[in-house]
Amino acid sequence: MNIKTGLVAIVLLTILWLGDTQPANAERKAKNYSYTAVLMDERAGIQAYKAGDFSKAFERLKGPALHGLKQAQYLIAFMFLKGQHVDQSLIIGMGWLGVAKESKIKSWQSVYDQIYDNATIEQKALIDNKVAEYIEKFGSRTQKIKCVNRVPVGRKNTRIECNKQEGITPLYDIELTLANDNEE
């Protein structure tokens, strides 16, 4: 084999190798949409939720919830707890509420505690497992989110401001139902 043939072979192999990896990289970029888009989806989802458009709210909030944004997680929790656009599920709802309470908002903690205290022993075990799973997947640490609670001047309600830190984070699908339907 001469040098020219060898170089052509190396170039072709490199092109084939890069060609195989490009779809995976493109898919990763499509799934990890920009943080600005995540924030815009969260705002639009919150507005849709307040307007009672739960279908639109769910579609706009699920991405931000998966990326660790606490307000989106909190509203997704209530959509599952109340059965708004999704099948009602105490366990999935409490899983989302459990990860949302990483924000340390007292009223969210209080709601979580009240629901948890009224759950059966079996439900509490399922809730504990689901919260641990969701914190592992969608928690601030995994999703590289830093949130700060602020009370804007002239307001009494706490506002959560979250910022995404550098780096690629894992992306999981949202769970719509439990594997076993004997959750409650």
PEDAQUI-V775164 format. One record per residue. RES is the residue in one letter. BURIAL is # if it has 24 or more other C-alpha atoms within 12 Angstrom, else .. Layout:
res burial
RES BURIAL
RES BURIAL
This chain:
res burial
M .
N .
I .
K .
T .
G .
L .
V .
A .
I .
V .
L .
L .
T .
I .
L .
W .
L .
G .
D .
T .
Q .
P .
A .
N .
A .
E .
R .
K .
A .
K .
N #
Y .
S .
Y #
T .
A .
V #
L #
M .
D #
E #
R #
A #
G #
I #
Q .
A .
Y #
K .
A .
G .
D .
F #
S .
K #
A #
F #
E #
R #
L #
K #
G #
P #
A #
L #
H #
G #
L #
K #
Q #
A #
Q #
Y #
L #
I #
A #
F #
M #
F #
L #
K .
G .
Q .
H .
V #
D .
Q #
S #
L #
I #
I #
G #
M #
G #
W #
L #
G #
V #
A #
K #
E #
S #
K #
I #
K .
S .
W #
Q .
S .
V .
Y #
D .
Q .
I #
Y #
D .
N .
A .
T .
I .
E .
Q #
K #
A .
L #
I #
D #
N .
K #
V #
A .
E .
Y #
I #
E #
K #
F #
G #
S #
R #
T #
Q #
K #
I #
K .
C #
V .
N .
R .
V .
P .
V .
G .
R .
K .
N .
T .
R .
I #
E .
C #
N #
K #
Q .
E .
G .
I .
T #
P .
L #
Y #
D .
I #
E #
L #
T .
L .
A .
N .
D .
N .
E #
E .
